[in-house]
Amino acid sequence: MFHLLQSAGRDGRTSISAKGLSGQGYGGHYFWEAEIYMLPFFLHNCPAIARGLLECRYHMLDKARERARQMAHPKGALFPWRSIDGEESSAFFEAGTAQYHINADIALAVRRYIESTADYEFLVSYGAEIVFETARLWADLGTFNS
């Protein structure tokens, strides 16, 4: 618990780096594990920090939209696998471009946050746009036929 509390960003523009304060690995980058494995702790113990972690993703949304276009998706947003500022930071192209599940992880985190806190102001101001943009990407990836 101490490690999580010491590592979490609190300003709505930072998240939790992969190694936190315990090491230099991964260059301080944020990964999807923050939303899946660490956010639940904050939901139940420090909801304001949980909100800040999701606001961080919201502040990455414009770059996620740009990334979707770079990956040939005309609609929606594609969040990076490894990032600090919203840009994909992976040095391994194949890993950084194959990680579409991050969108689902972030949308699930928004849902969990709303279910845990009933913070509908967050949903209206930030969360809905995150979920809608990830959904637009999934819809663009789909193939429709009769």
C-alpha positions as CSV (number, residue, x, y, z in Angstrom):
1,M,0.0,0.0,0.0
2,F,2.8,2.4,0.8
3,H,4.4,1.8,-2.6
4,L,1.1,2.5,-4.4
5,L,0.4,5.6,-2.4
6,Q,4.0,7.0,-3.0
7,S,4.0,6.2,-6.7
8,A,0.6,7.5,-7.8
9,G,0.3,10.8,-9.6
10,R,-2.1,13.3,-7.9
11,D,-2.4,16.1,-10.5
12,G,-4.7,14.5,-13.1
13,R,-1.8,14.6,-15.6
14,T,0.4,11.8,-14.2
15,S,-0.2,8.1,-13.5
16,I,1.9,5.4,-12.0
17,S,5.1,4.4,-13.7
18,A,5.8,0.7,-14.2
19,K,8.5,0.6,-11.6
20,G,7.1,3.3,-9.4
21,L,9.8,4.7,-7.1
22,S,11.5,1.3,-6.8
23,G,13.6,1.3,-10.0
24,Q,14.5,3.0,-13.2
25,G,13.1,0.2,-15.5
26,Y,10.8,1.3,-18.3
27,G,11.9,4.9,-18.2
28,G,9.1,6.0,-15.9
29,H,6.5,5.0,-18.6
30,Y,2.8,4.3,-17.8
31,F,1.3,1.0,-18.9
32,W,-2.3,-0.4,-18.9
33,E,-1.6,-2.3,-15.7
34,A,-2.2,0.9,-13.7
35,E,-5.9,0.8,-14.7
36,I,-6.3,-2.9,-14.3
37,Y,-4.3,-3.8,-11.2
38,M,-3.6,-0.6,-9.3
39,L,-6.7,1.5,-9.8
40,P,-9.0,-0.9,-7.8
41,F,-6.9,-0.2,-4.7
42,F,-7.5,3.5,-5.1
43,L,-11.2,3.1,-5.9
44,H,-11.7,1.7,-2.4
45,N,-9.1,3.7,-0.5
46,C,-8.4,7.0,-2.2
47,P,-11.1,7.7,-4.9
48,A,-9.6,11.1,-5.6
49,I,-6.4,9.5,-6.7
50,A,-8.3,7.0,-8.8
51,R,-10.0,10.0,-10.5
52,G,-6.7,11.6,-11.1
53,L,-5.3,8.5,-12.8
54,L,-8.3,8.5,-15.2
55,E,-8.0,12.2,-15.8
56,C,-4.4,11.5,-16.9
57,R,-5.8,9.3,-19.6
58,Y,-8.3,11.9,-20.6
59,H,-5.5,14.4,-21.0
60,M,-3.8,11.9,-23.4
61,L,-7.0,11.6,-25.5
62,D,-6.0,14.0,-28.3
63,K,-2.7,12.1,-28.8
64,A,-4.7,8.8,-28.7
65,R,-6.9,10.2,-31.5
66,E,-3.7,11.1,-33.5
67,R,-2.3,7.6,-32.9
68,A,-5.5,6.1,-34.3
69,R,-5.0,8.0,-37.5
70,Q,-1.4,7.0,-37.6
71,M,-2.5,3.4,-37.4
72,A,-5.0,3.9,-40.3
73,H,-8.1,4.2,-38.2
74,P,-10.2,7.2,-39.3
75,K,-12.4,7.2,-36.2
76,G,-11.8,7.0,-32.5
77,A,-8.8,7.0,-30.2
78,L,-6.1,4.4,-29.7
79,F,-4.2,4.7,-26.4
80,P,-0.5,3.8,-26.4
81,W,0.9,0.7,-24.8
82,R,3.7,2.6,-23.1
83,S,3.7,6.4,-22.6
84,I,4.3,9.4,-20.4
85,D,2.6,12.1,-22.3
86,G,0.3,10.2,-24.7
87,E,2.8,9.4,-27.4
88,E,3.7,5.8,-27.9
89,S,7.1,5.3,-26.2
90,S,7.9,1.7,-26.9
91,A,11.2,1.1,-28.7
92,F,9.8,-2.2,-30.0
93,F,7.4,-1.3,-32.9
94,E,5.7,-4.7,-33.0
95,A,4.7,-4.5,-29.3
96,G,3.7,-0.8,-29.4
97,T,1.4,-1.3,-32.4
98,A,-0.3,-4.5,-31.4
99,Q,-1.7,-3.5,-28.1
100,Y,-5.3,-2.6,-28.8
101,H,-6.6,-4.0,-25.5
102,I,-5.4,-0.9,-23.7
103,N,-8.6,0.8,-25.0
104,A,-10.8,-1.8,-23.3
105,D,-8.7,-1.7,-20.1
106,I,-9.2,2.1,-19.9
107,A,-12.9,1.9,-20.7
108,L,-13.3,-0.8,-18.0
109,A,-11.5,1.4,-15.5
110,V,-13.9,4.3,-16.2
111,R,-16.8,1.9,-15.6
112,R,-15.3,0.6,-12.4
113,Y,-14.7,4.2,-11.2
114,I,-18.3,5.3,-11.8
115,E,-19.7,2.1,-10.2
116,S,-17.5,2.6,-7.2
117,T,-17.9,6.4,-6.7
118,A,-21.1,7.5,-8.5
119,D,-19.0,10.5,-9.6
120,Y,-21.3,11.5,-12.5
121,E,-19.6,14.8,-12.9
122,F,-16.4,12.9,-13.9
123,L,-18.5,10.8,-16.3
124,V,-19.9,13.9,-18.0
125,S,-16.7,15.9,-18.0
126,Y,-14.2,13.2,-18.8
127,G,-15.3,9.6,-18.7
128,A,-18.0,9.5,-21.4
129,E,-15.6,11.0,-24.0
130,I,-13.0,8.4,-23.2
131,V,-15.5,5.6,-23.5
132,F,-17.1,7.0,-26.7
133,E,-13.7,7.5,-28.4
134,T,-12.6,3.9,-27.6
135,A,-15.9,2.6,-28.8
136,R,-15.6,4.5,-32.1
137,L,-12.2,2.8,-32.7
138,W,-13.7,-0.7,-31.9
139,A,-16.6,0.1,-34.3
140,D,-14.1,1.1,-37.0
141,L,-12.2,-2.2,-36.6
142,G,-15.4,-4.2,-37.1
143,T,-16.5,-5.7,-40.4
144,F,-20.2,-5.6,-41.1
145,N,-22.0,-7.9,-43.6
146,S,-25.5,-9.2,-44.2
